[in-house]
Amino acid sequence: MSGTNVWTRSRERMLRFPELFAQCSTEAAAYGKCVSATTKSKQELRRDLCAAEFNALKRCFVTAAKKGGK
Protein backbone atom coordinates (compact mmCIF):
# COMPACT_ATOMS: atom_id res chain seq x y z
CA MET A 1 0.00 0.00 0.00
CA SER A 2 1.63 3.21 -1.14
CA GLY A 3 1.22 6.49 0.69
CA THR A 4 2.00 8.39 -2.49
CA ASN A 5 -1.46 7.73 -3.93
CA VAL A 6 -3.14 9.16 -0.86
CA TRP A 7 -1.16 12.41 -1.13
CA THR A 8 -1.71 12.62 -4.87
CA ARG A 9 -5.48 12.29 -4.51
CA SER A 10 -5.56 14.81 -1.67
CA ARG A 11 -3.48 17.26 -3.67
CA GLU A 12 -5.76 16.89 -6.69
CA ARG A 13 -8.81 17.61 -4.53
CA MET A 14 -7.20 20.68 -2.99
CA LEU A 15 -6.25 22.02 -6.42
CA ARG A 16 -9.93 21.81 -7.45
CA PHE A 17 -11.11 23.76 -4.40
CA PRO A 18 -10.86 27.28 -5.95
CA GLU A 19 -12.99 26.14 -8.90
CA LEU A 20 -15.61 24.61 -6.61
CA PHE A 21 -15.55 27.66 -4.37
CA ALA A 22 -16.17 29.94 -7.37
CA GLN A 23 -19.16 27.84 -8.38
CA CYS A 24 -20.62 28.19 -4.88
CA SER A 25 -19.92 31.87 -4.26
CA THR A 26 -23.53 32.70 -3.34
CA GLU A 27 -23.69 29.96 -0.71
CA ALA A 28 -20.22 30.81 0.58
CA ALA A 29 -21.19 34.48 0.95
CA ALA A 30 -24.36 33.55 2.86
CA TYR A 31 -22.39 31.31 5.22
CA GLY A 32 -19.73 33.97 5.73
CA LYS A 33 -22.36 36.61 6.52
CA CYS A 34 -24.01 34.30 9.03
CA VAL A 35 -20.72 33.54 10.78
CA SER A 36 -19.79 37.21 10.81
CA ALA A 37 -23.16 38.26 12.17
CA THR A 38 -23.12 35.69 14.96
CA THR A 39 -19.55 36.36 16.13
CA LYS A 40 -19.61 40.13 16.68
CA SER A 41 -18.10 41.53 19.88
CA LYS A 42 -15.67 38.60 20.19
CA GLN A 43 -18.45 36.07 20.69
CA GLU A 44 -17.64 32.49 19.84
CA LEU A 45 -19.52 30.78 17.05
CA ARG A 46 -21.90 28.30 18.63
CA ARG A 47 -22.69 25.00 17.03
CA ASP A 48 -25.64 24.95 14.63
CA LEU A 49 -26.16 28.73 14.52
CA CYS A 50 -25.29 28.71 10.82
CA ALA A 51 -26.13 25.07 10.12
CA ALA A 52 -28.59 25.85 7.32
CA GLU A 53 -26.08 28.04 5.50
CA PHE A 54 -23.28 25.50 6.03
CA ASN A 55 -25.43 22.66 4.71
CA ALA A 56 -26.35 24.69 1.62
CA LEU A 57 -22.65 25.35 0.98
CA LYS A 58 -21.80 21.69 1.50
CA ARG A 59 -24.54 20.58 -0.92
CA CYS A 60 -23.26 23.05 -3.50
CA PHE A 61 -19.68 21.75 -3.16
CA VAL A 62 -20.83 18.15 -3.55
CA THR A 63 -22.93 18.99 -6.59
CA ALA A 64 -20.12 21.00 -8.20
CA ALA A 65 -17.63 18.20 -7.54
CA LYS A 66 -19.93 15.63 -9.15
CA LYS A 67 -20.30 17.83 -12.22
CA GLY A 68 -16.52 17.89 -12.49
CA GLY A 69 -16.49 14.15 -13.13
CA LYS A 70 -14.15 13.15 -10.31
Order of alpha helices (4+ residues) and beta strands (2+ residues): alpha-alpha-alpha
